[in-house]
Amino acid sequence: MASTQNKNSDYHLALEKKYGAHDYHPLPAVLAKGEGVYLWDVEGKKYYDFLSAYSAVNQGHCHPRIIDAMKRQAETLTLTSRAFHNNKLGEYMEYTTNYFGFESLLPMNTGAEGVETSIKITRKWGHTVKGIPEGQAQIVVCDNNFHGRTTTIISFSSDPGSKNHFGPHTGGFIPIPYNDTEALAEVLENNPNIAGFLVEPIQGEAGVYTPDEDFIRKARALCTQHNVLLIADEIQTGIGRTGALLAVCGNCSCEGHCERQKDTYIRPDLLILGKALSGGAFPVSAVLADRAIMDVIQPGQHGSTFGGNPLGTSIAMEALKVVRDEKLTQNARKLGKIFREEMNRYIQDSSIVTLVRGRGLLNAIVINDSEESDTAWNICLRLRDKGLLAKPTHGNIIRFAPPLVMTEAQLRDCISIITTTLKEFETVNA
């Protein structure tokens, strides 16, 4: 074993390579500490975090209120399973359903579990309420989606790396192009056995693909017209990230109780939450729906040993309170506008960046190179060297998603780091 003083980044990278499954390709930075918008590696180098654990750390790293709630509950009771009641689950269900304006909540742990839960609810609703013949309920999905990596979910993925050689795949899904309500209308009109439409309001993993402003609104109207459940996957986009409490809120500025904002809020039938619901502290996910939908699930038909545990529910309630009390949604909206304005100003004379897109503090830049190139990766390595951590997605796209606790001064410092780095690549590619 190496001595403590020799446990540098190379030591930890070698351990992962030797003993771990090679299921990720992380940027080479070995992190040991986090606070707010900052991360530190094992050598003590300080970085701005511009990924936020894929938006799980909206409240910032190790938020003291969330950590305190975690400590208090961890010292009292952590797990009972759902074989018994606990004194935190009902309070969490009441708080969270009121927060988002739904009647009921089914607690799970990870985002993929939340998606799987919504699929089961939707299929059973389709069979028992809509009257679809048993085993024939279909769910419409979008190309280039990312809803997780379980065997059911990868069955409707269009990413070969996620899908190939993992079959046989699960049927029951109909893909359409994202941001295409004409395609949605056609498939709904020609198939009476469709139970639901599963959609990300913004496709994060696809490169922060932001649809037309009226896409979700039109999809909602079509689902209502054809008695189809609209299932919103807000695992990455929800809880303030896009400058609204939920991305389906569009430009709504409310904090919770979105059901009152009838002019802006587009209400899904099922809402899937995860990531920031945990405050980055402990896996927590949930599916929310009204009773007419949720009550198709009866005892013994779905569940999780850890789902709804006292530790996770205590953390989740505090994580939601932090978002509301610290006005993180409003901050994301304000800073996101500044970020896109400054980056759009930069790319007017840029040959290396072709597009800036996003909403709130979920943004991306498209690099002027192919998906197979390493340009975006090399840019991220240079950003790392300058003290900012980001990572490419889809080869030539760099996603920028800092914690929502970031200040304007910090954001402008980061914009300077990003633009200075891009200028170096303008010279290289001139």
N, C-alpha and C positions, 0 to 999 in steps of 0.2 A: 504493500500500500504506500502511496505517496504521502509525504509529510504534509501537514496543514499548509505550510508556506509555499509548497509546490503545486497546490491544487488550483492552477490557473485555468484559463479558458481551454487551452489545448488538452489539459487533463480531463476535463468534463466532456469535451467533444469526443475524445477517444473512448471514454466509457460508454457513451450513448452508441457510438458506432459499433463497438464490440458486443455489447449486451442487449441493445434495443432492436426492435423491428424497424425496418427502414421505411416507415409509412409516411414520413414527412420529410420535407426538404427545407429546414429552417434557415433563415439568415444566420450566419455565424456570429452570434452574440450570446454569451452565457450570462444570464441575468440572475442577480442575487438579492435585489432590494427594489421596492417600489414605494413611491409616495406621491400622491396627487397625479400630476402629468409626467412625472419623472420616473426613470428606471436607472439602476446602476448595475454594471456587470461585476464579475468577481474580482477584477482588477481595480474597481472603484471608479471607472469611467462613467460619467453621467450622460443620460440621453433624454430627449423628449420622446415620449411614446406617441406614435402617430398611427397605431393600429388598435389600441385599447382591447387587446385580446378578442378581436373581431366584434367589438362593441359590447363586450361583457363588462367592461370597466368604465361605463359612462360616468359613474360617480367618482372616478379617480382611484388610484391604487391605495389600498389600505385606509379607506376613509375612516376616521376615528369613530364616528357614530356607528357605522356598520360593524367595525371590529369590536366595539364595546358590546353591541347587541349579541354578537357571536360569542364573545367570552362569557357573558352573563348566562346565556342559555346553555352553553357547553358545560358549565359547572353545575347545571341543574338536571337537565334531561335532554338527550340527543335523539333517541330513537325508541319508538314503541311498536313499529309496524302498524298497519291498518287493522290488525286483529283487535286493537283496543282504540279507544278515543284518547286524545291528548288535549291539554288545555290551551294549545296554541293554534291548532288547525282551524277551528271554527272562527276565531278572531281574524286569522289570515284570510279565510274565504270571504268573510263579511267585508273586510277592508278592501280587498282587491277587486271584488265584484262591484262595490260602490265606486271605487277609483276609476274603473273603466266602463261602468255602465252596463253590466250584464247581471243575470240572475243567478248564475251558478258557475262553479269552477271545479275542474278535475286536476289534482296536483300530480306532477311528475318531476323528473330530475333534469334531463337533458333536452336539448332542442329536438333532436331526432325522435325521442320518445313522445314529445308533444305532437310532432307531425304524425307519427304512427297512431297516436290516440285520436287525432282528428279524422284520420282515414277510417278507423273503426267506427267512430260515432256516425260519420257521414254514410257509410255503407249500411249500417243498421237502420238509420233513419230512412234511407232510400228504400229498404226492403219492407220495413214495418209501418212507415207513415206514408211515404209516397206511393207505395204499392208496386215497386219494381220487383219482378220475379226473382226468387232466391238465387243468389250467385251471379246475377247479371248487372249489378249496380256498377256504373262507370264513373270515373272522376276525371275531369278535364285538367290538364296540367300545361305548363308552358315550356317551350324549348329553352335550353340554357339555364334551367332552374338549378338551384341548389337548396335542398331541404334536408340534407343529411346523408349518411352513408350506410344505413341499414340495408338489408337485402331487398326489402320492399321498395324503399325509396330509390335505390340505384336502378331499380327496374324501369323507372320513368325518367332517368337522367339521360341527357344527350351528350355527356362527357365520356368519351371512350375509356379514359383512364379509370373512372369510377365504376364503369359497367362491364367492360370486356373481361371474360374469363370468370365471372362471378355468377353465371347462370346455373340452372334455369331461372329465368326472370319471372316476376309476378305480373300477371295480367290485370286488366281492369282499369287501365289508364289511357286516355286519349290526348296526345300532345298537339298543341297548336302554337303558332308563332307568338312570342311575347308582344304585348302592346298592339294586338290586332283584334279589335272587337268585331270586325266583320267575320273573321275566322271563328270566333266564339259564337257569334249569332248563328252561323251556318251549322256548326256541330250541334248546338242546342236544338235547333229546329228539326234536325234530321235524326235525332236519337232520343227517344222517350225514356231511356234507361239511365240517363245521367243524373247522379245524385248530388255532385258538388263540383265546384271550380276552385282548385287550390292555386294560390298565386302569391308571389312576393310583390308588395307595392313598389319596391325598388329592388332590382336584382343585384345584391351586393357582391356575391362571389363571381358573377358574370362580368364584373368591372364597373359596379355602381351604374348599371344601365337604368336610367331614369325615364319612365314612359311619358307619354303625352299627359297633360294635366287632366284630361277628361277620361283617361283609360279606366281607372277604377270605378268612376261614377257610371260610365256606360256598362261596365261589367256587372255592377250592382243591379242596374235596371234590367239587364238581360237575365240575370239569375232569378230576380223576382218574377219576371214575366213567365219563365219556364219552370218555376217551382224547383229551383236548384240552389243548394247551399253555397254561399260565398265564404270561402275559407281563407283568411288572411294570415300568412306566415310573417309575423312581425318579430321573429326571434332576433334578427339583427337590426331591423329598422325601427323597432318600437322603443318606448320609454325615453322619449326626448331626443333621440339621435338625429332625426331629420328636421329638428326645429318645430316639431309638433309632438304631442304626446304619442300619437301613432302616425305612421306614414299615411294611412288611409284618411287621416284628418286633412290632408292637403295643406293649406296655409292657415289652418285653424290655430289660434293662439291660446286656446284654453288649456287649463291644467286639470285634467280629469273631468268627469261629468260631461264628456264630449257629446253625450246624447242630447244635450240641451242646445248644441250648436247645429241646428238642422240645416242651416244654409251652407255649411262647409263639411260636416262630418259625414262620411260614408260608412255606414255601420255593417260590418261583416256578420254573418251568422255564427261563425266560429272564429275565435281569435286565439292564435298561438303565440305565447310569450316564452322567453328564455333569456339567456345571456345576461343582460343588465338587470333582470329581475333578481339576480343573485348578488348584485353589487360587486361581482368579481370575486366573491368570497367562498361560495359553496354552490354546487349544482342545484338549480331550481328552475323548473319550467311549469307551464300551466296551459290548459285549454279552457277558454271561457265561452259560454253560450247561454241562451235562455232555456228555461225548463222544458219547453216543448221539444227542444232538440236534445238537451243533455239527458233527459229522463229515459231515453231509449236504452241507456246503459244501466244494468241492474247488478246486484251483488254477485260477485264471482266472474263477471264478464270482462273486467279490465282492472288493472291496478299495478301497484309497485310497492315493494317492501319499504323503500326509502321515500316514496312519494308522500308529501305532506308531513314529513318528520318535523319535530319541534325546532330543531336547529335551523333547518332550511327556511321554514315559515317565518321564524323570528327575524332572520337575516333579510328575507324578501320584503317584509313590511317596513323595516328600517330603510332599505334601499329605495323603496318607493317614496317614503317620506322625505328622504334627502333630495330626490329629484324635484319634489314639489317645494320644499322649504327653501332650497337654494336656487330656485328658478333656473334649473339647468336647461330646460326646454327653450326658454327665451334666450339664454346665453348661446345655445347651439344655433338658433335662428340668426342672431346678430353676428356671431363670429363666422358662420358659414357664408353669409353674404359678403363679408369682408374678404374671406379667403378666395371666393370665386371671382370677385371683382379684381383683386390683385393678380391672380393667376391669369385671368383673361387679358388683363393689361399686358402681362409678360408675353403671352403667346402671340400677340399681334405681330411681333418681330421675331418669332421663334421658328426654327426649322426642326427642332427636336420634339416639340409638343404640338399636337394637332387639335386637341380638344380638352376642355375642362367641363366636368359635369358632376351633378350631385344635388343634394338638398341638405340644409342644416350643416352639421359637421360629419356628414357621410359624403365624401367627394373622391374623385379620381381624375387623373390625367392620362391621356392616351399618348403613348410614345410613338414617334414617327419611324416605326420599324415593324418587322413581322412578328407574329406570335412566337415563332421559333427562334428569334434572336435573343441575345443575352444583354441587350442594351438596358432594358428596364432593371434587370438584376444588378448590373454594374452601377447604375445610378443609385440604387438602394444601398449598395456597398459603400459608395462614396458618401451618401447621406449618413450612414452609420459612422463613418470616420469623422464626420463633422458634428456628431452628437444628436442625430435624429433617426429613429427606427421606423421604417415603413417596409412594405413588401409588395412585390408584383403579384398580379393575378391575371390569368389568361395571357401570360407571356409579355405582352407589351403595354399593360395597364398597371399603374401604380395607384393603390388605394390610400387615401389619407383620412384617418378617422381618430383624432385625438380624444382623450377624455373630455367630457362636457364641462369640467371644472376649470378648463383653461381660461386664462385672462387674455384680454386683447393685446397686452404688451408681449406676453408669451407667444401668442399666435403670430404677431408681426415679426418676432425674432425667428420663428420657424419658417415663415414665408421667405425671409432673407436667406436662411440656410438653403431652402429648396431652390430658389431662383439662382443663387450663387452656384450651386451644384449643377443645375441645368446649363448654365452658361459655359461651364467647363466642357460639357458634352456638345454644345453648339460648336465650339472651336474644333473639337475632335472630328465632328461630322461635317465641317464646312467644306 
